[in-house]
Structure formats: structure tokens, C-alpha cells
């Protein structure tokens, strides 16, 4: 059976699985700094009730032999969100990739970054920022391999599982430089 990875705007029907993925990271890791499980309504607000240029995408595996929607399996999702709520930042977006735990280490993160970088360029963004807990070494390696440069390190800004956590921000300029 041959499969293809596709990306599609997250729809209402994706939300329960997206919520399950996210809540796994809330409950078991420091990848998310939420300490309480999120609800379907919170996820709906964060993903569906945003301006179009800040849309989120489902990472889907399509069974090429199946013509029907049921041939798709959600493997993860990508968020593109507002960096800061001030107009001068409107050319910068923050990106995040969440994969089902059994889908990590398979190259999906790199494929997702290729897709989201092009989607961000098409939406008029100039710079992308990814903020990562410094314990998340896999994500740090992914962003560094893809040309993101570390631009900030904040020490002990989060507390989860009875320990202090650092975050680091990585950025990549994806837009053309203006003369």
C-alpha cells in the first residue's frame, strides 16, 4: 500500500484528534507549557476562530489506493500563530509542529516545515519564529537543521513537573530582503 503525506486546513472534524495529540504533550511532556488539559472549545477557539492568514494545517497520510476521505489518517498538525499583537509584528509569525507520539523521527517535521514556510511566504510573512522548551532536543535539532538560528534564551520562565524550565526562540527569515 502506497501513502502520500498531504497538508490541509484543519476543519471541525479534525479537532478531536488534534486535541488528543495536544493533551498528550500537556499531560506527559514539557513540550507544552500548559499544565491543565485543554477542552475541545479551547482548541476550536485557538485553531478555527483566527484570521485566515493564521490558519492551522492537518498533516494527513493518504492511502493512495483509497478514493474516500476514510483513507486519510491524521498524523499531526501545524500551527501558524500571531507573534505579538502589535501591527509592526504583522510580517512575523510563530510556528509549531505537533505530531502523534508514534510519528516522531520519521521526517514529518521536516516535511511540515517545508510546507509551512511556503504557506507563510504565500501569506506575506517575512520571518518565522519557533519557541521551544530547551528540554525538547529533537525540535531544536529539527529547527537548526532547517536553517533556524537561535535568537533568544529565557531561563526559568516556566514551571512544570516541579522543575524550572527554559525556553529558546529560533528564527528564520523567509521573505525577500527589501532594498
BELFENWO-V663497 format. One record per pair of residues at least 24 apart in sequence whose ideal C-beta (glycine too) atoms are under 7 Angstrom apart, sorted by the first residue. I is the first residue (numbers start at 1). J is the second residue. D is the distance in Angstrom with one decimal. If there is no record, write none. Layout:
BEGIN
I&J&D  I&J&D
END
This chain:
BEGIN
1&63&6.0  1&65&5.9  2&64&4.5  2&65&7.0  3&61&5.1  3&62&6.3  3&63&5.7  3&64&6.4  4&62&4.8  4&64&5.8  5&59&6.7  5&61&6.0  5&108&6.9  5&111&5.8  6&60&4.9  6&62&5.4  7&57&4.6  7&59&6.1  7&115&4.8  8&57&6.5  8&58&5.2  8&60&6.0  9&55&5.4  9&57&6.1  10&47&5.4  10&56&4.6  10&57&6.3  10&58&5.0  10&77&6.1  14&58&4.9  14&74&6.0  15&40&6.0  15&43&5.6  15&44&5.9  16&40&6.8  17&74&4.7  18&43&6.1  18&47&6.9  18&77&5.2  19&43&4.7  21&76&6.3  21&77&6.9  21&98&5.3  21&100&5.6  22&98&6.1  24&101&6.1  25&98&6.6  30&133&4.7  30&135&5.0  30&160&5.5  30&161&6.9  30&165&5.5  31&133&6.2  31&136&5.4  33&158&4.7  33&160&6.4  35&160&5.7  53&123&4.4  54&80&5.7  54&81&5.6  54&82&5.9  55&80&6.7  56&80&6.7  59&108&6.2  59&112&5.9  75&99&6.3  75&100&5.8  75&103&4.7  75&108&6.1  76&100&5.8  76&103&5.9  76&108&6.3  78&112&5.2  78&116&5.0  80&116&6.1  80&120&6.3  83&129&5.7  91&124&6.9  91&125&5.9  91&126&4.1  91&127&6.6  92&125&6.7  92&126&6.7  92&127&4.5  92&129&6.2  93&120&5.8  93&125&4.8  93&128&5.8  94&129&5.0  94&131&6.7  95&128&5.3  95&130&5.5  96&130&6.9  104&138&6.6  109&142&4.7  110&142&6.6  110&146&6.6  113&146&5.0  117&174&5.4  120&174&6.0  121&174&5.5  121&175&6.5  125&174&6.6  125&175&6.6  126&173&6.5  126&174&6.8  126&175&3.4  127&171&5.8  127&173&5.2  127&174&6.9  128&171&6.7  128&172&5.2  128&174&5.8  129&169&5.7  129&171&4.9  130&170&4.8  131&167&5.5  131&169&4.8  132&167&6.6  132&168&5.8  132&170&6.8  133&165&5.6  133&167&5.7  134&166&4.3  134&167&6.6  134&168&5.3  135&165&6.8  143&170&4.5  147&172&5.5  148&172&4.6
END
